[in-house]
């Protein structure tokens, strides 16, 4: 499965390194489930990674043989923040719109 980062945000900062192993596990072992991968809704899943500063999440989508990383953040509460989920859903909508052109 190919792997792509999507969006204008650079994939840097506190989650840039520790989550790489978990994303690669998801990429090469797809489909996987809990505790590493959790489905968030239609076409959206999250990679769940424990890091020094908390819990990192990378929200992604899968199409044919491609995994696209849509949004990443460090989670500070038990529930996924709605703003982070909205950001990922917007990225997914733009990606789907571009793919349909």
Secondary structure as GFF3:
##gff-version 3
##sequence-region A 1 101
A	DSSP	beta_strand	2	5	.	.	.	ID=ss1
A	DSSP	alpha_helix	20	29	.	.	.	ID=ss2
A	DSSP	beta_strand	37	41	.	.	.	ID=ss3
A	DSSP	beta_strand	44	51	.	.	.	ID=ss4
A	DSSP	beta_strand	54	63	.	.	.	ID=ss5
A	DSSP	beta_strand	66	75	.	.	.	ID=ss6
A	DSSP	alpha_helix	82	100	.	.	.	ID=ss7
###
